[in-house]
Amino acid sequence: MSLQNTNSGRRTPARPPQQPVGGAIIDAQGREIPITEQMVQRACREMDKTCMGSPKKD
């Protein structure tokens, strides 16, 4: 048995950007809010701005 070409041409469909990625947060009213790809990307951009904005002090 060969392990080559076991894919057989199947592709997994791409997720829409707003589909939850497997986590959730709980808001102040106790509601579960799914974490979306857009939320993750925004948080990463904000962290990049924060980290790049402060110069290192030795």
Secondary structure as UniProt FT lines:
FT   TURN            4..5
FT   TURN            8..9
FT   TURN            17..18
FT   STRAND          20..26
FT   TURN            28..29
FT   STRAND          32..36
FT   HELIX           37..53
//
